[in-house]
Amino acid sequence: MTALLKYRTIIKEKRAEPAVKLLLDEMYTGLKEYLQTLGWDVLTVHDTKLVGASDKKIVEYAKKHKLLLVTQDEKHADLASLRNVPHMLISQTMLTRVIDAELRKKTRTPPKLTLR
């Protein structure tokens, strides 16, 4: 095997899988720069001129362009699921758990649980 052929073989083996590309729904547009800083390839509905578009159009755009849809809208997530479009539903429960975990790390004390 020649040195050039060995080099090409090594390069092919080291190539990473294609990166996931994200489509941020309207409520997450402000996260674009943060996610890009962490290395994500990100588009927003603003970038794609889909602001105010129907739920179906946003999901179809994500499917057509092989994007993972990040949303807080349960209808978008449901439609994406029905159309086999990769998506991530950011629920209030998920956000609350992340905030709670960070607060517990910083304060090192659990909150008092009260029922109202």
FENLINGI-V9152 format. One record per residue. N is the residue number from 0. RES is the residue in three letters. OMEGA is omega in degrees with one decimal (* if undefined). D_FIRST is the distance of its C-alpha to the first C-alpha in whole Angstrom. Layout:
n=N res=RES omega=OMEGA d_first=D_FIRST
n=N res=RES omega=OMEGA d_first=D_FIRST
This chain:
n=0 res=MET omega=-179.9 d_first=0
n=1 res=THR omega=179.4 d_first=4
n=2 res=ALA omega=-179.8 d_first=7
n=3 res=LEU omega=179.4 d_first=8
n=4 res=LEU omega=176.3 d_first=6
n=5 res=LYS omega=-179.8 d_first=7
n=6 res=TYR omega=179.3 d_first=10
n=7 res=ARG omega=179.0 d_first=11
n=8 res=THR omega=179.4 d_first=10
n=9 res=ILE omega=-179.8 d_first=12
n=10 res=ILE omega=179.1 d_first=15
n=11 res=LYS omega=-179.1 d_first=16
n=12 res=GLU omega=-176.4 d_first=16
n=13 res=LYS omega=-179.9 d_first=19
n=14 res=ARG omega=179.4 d_first=21
n=15 res=ALA omega=173.0 d_first=24
n=16 res=GLU omega=177.6 d_first=26
n=17 res=PRO omega=-178.0 d_first=28
n=18 res=ALA omega=175.3 d_first=31
n=19 res=VAL omega=176.0 d_first=35
n=20 res=LYS omega=-176.1 d_first=37
n=21 res=LEU omega=169.3 d_first=41
n=22 res=LEU omega=180.0 d_first=44
n=23 res=LEU omega=175.9 d_first=47
n=24 res=ASP omega=-172.5 d_first=50
n=25 res=GLU omega=-175.2 d_first=53
n=26 res=MET omega=-178.8 d_first=54
n=27 res=TYR omega=-180.0 d_first=51
n=28 res=THR omega=-178.1 d_first=51
n=29 res=GLY omega=179.6 d_first=51
n=30 res=LEU omega=-174.7 d_first=48
n=31 res=LYS omega=-177.2 d_first=46
n=32 res=GLU omega=180.0 d_first=45
n=33 res=TYR omega=179.7 d_first=45
n=34 res=LEU omega=176.5 d_first=42
n=35 res=GLN omega=178.1 d_first=41
n=36 res=THR omega=178.4 d_first=41
n=37 res=LEU omega=174.5 d_first=39
n=38 res=GLY omega=-179.9 d_first=36
n=39 res=TRP omega=173.6 d_first=37
n=40 res=ASP omega=-168.6 d_first=37
n=41 res=VAL omega=168.1 d_first=41
n=42 res=LEU omega=174.6 d_first=43
n=43 res=THR omega=176.2 d_first=47
n=44 res=VAL omega=176.2 d_first=50
n=45 res=HIS omega=179.4 d_first=51
n=46 res=ASP omega=-174.2 d_first=48
n=47 res=THR omega=179.8 d_first=48
n=48 res=LYS omega=180.0 d_first=51
n=49 res=LEU omega=178.6 d_first=52
n=50 res=VAL omega=179.5 d_first=55
n=51 res=GLY omega=-180.0 d_first=58
n=52 res=ALA omega=178.9 d_first=56
n=53 res=SER omega=177.9 d_first=56
n=54 res=ASP omega=-178.2 d_first=54
n=55 res=LYS omega=-179.7 d_first=53
n=56 res=LYS omega=179.9 d_first=52
n=57 res=ILE omega=179.2 d_first=50
n=58 res=VAL omega=179.4 d_first=48
n=59 res=GLU omega=177.3 d_first=47
n=60 res=TYR omega=178.7 d_first=46
n=61 res=ALA omega=179.9 d_first=44
n=62 res=LYS omega=-177.3 d_first=42
n=63 res=LYS omega=-175.6 d_first=42
n=64 res=HIS omega=177.1 d_first=40
n=65 res=LYS omega=-179.7 d_first=38
n=66 res=LEU omega=172.9 d_first=40
n=67 res=LEU omega=-177.2 d_first=41
n=68 res=LEU omega=176.5 d_first=45
n=69 res=VAL omega=-173.2 d_first=46
n=70 res=THR omega=171.5 d_first=50
n=71 res=GLN omega=-177.1 d_first=53
n=72 res=ASP omega=-178.0 d_first=55
n=73 res=GLU omega=179.1 d_first=55
n=74 res=LYS omega=176.5 d_first=56
n=75 res=HIS omega=-179.1 d_first=52
n=76 res=ALA omega=178.6 d_first=51
n=77 res=ASP omega=178.8 d_first=52
n=78 res=LEU omega=178.7 d_first=52
n=79 res=ALA omega=179.5 d_first=48
n=80 res=SER omega=178.9 d_first=48
n=81 res=LEU omega=-178.3 d_first=49
n=82 res=ARG omega=-179.3 d_first=47
n=83 res=ASN omega=177.8 d_first=44
n=84 res=VAL omega=177.6 d_first=43
n=85 res=PRO omega=-178.3 d_first=42
n=86 res=HIS omega=175.3 d_first=44
n=87 res=MET omega=177.5 d_first=46
n=88 res=LEU omega=177.2 d_first=50
n=89 res=ILE omega=-177.1 d_first=51
n=90 res=SER omega=175.5 d_first=54
n=91 res=GLN omega=178.0 d_first=57
n=92 res=THR omega=179.2 d_first=56
n=93 res=MET omega=179.4 d_first=53
n=94 res=LEU omega=-179.8 d_first=54
n=95 res=THR omega=179.5 d_first=57
n=96 res=ARG omega=178.2 d_first=55
n=97 res=VAL omega=179.7 d_first=53
n=98 res=ILE omega=179.8 d_first=56
n=99 res=ASP omega=-179.6 d_first=57
n=100 res=ALA omega=179.3 d_first=54
n=101 res=GLU omega=177.9 d_first=54
n=102 res=LEU omega=-180.0 d_first=58
n=103 res=ARG omega=177.7 d_first=58
n=104 res=LYS omega=-175.9 d_first=55
n=105 res=LYS omega=-176.3 d_first=57
n=106 res=THR omega=-178.8 d_first=61
n=107 res=ARG omega=176.2 d_first=60
n=108 res=THR omega=178.4 d_first=63
n=109 res=PRO omega=178.1 d_first=63
n=110 res=PRO omega=174.2 d_first=65
n=111 res=LYS omega=178.8 d_first=69
n=112 res=LEU omega=177.3 d_first=69
n=113 res=THR omega=175.8 d_first=72
n=114 res=LEU omega=-179.4 d_first=73
n=115 res=ARG omega=* d_first=75
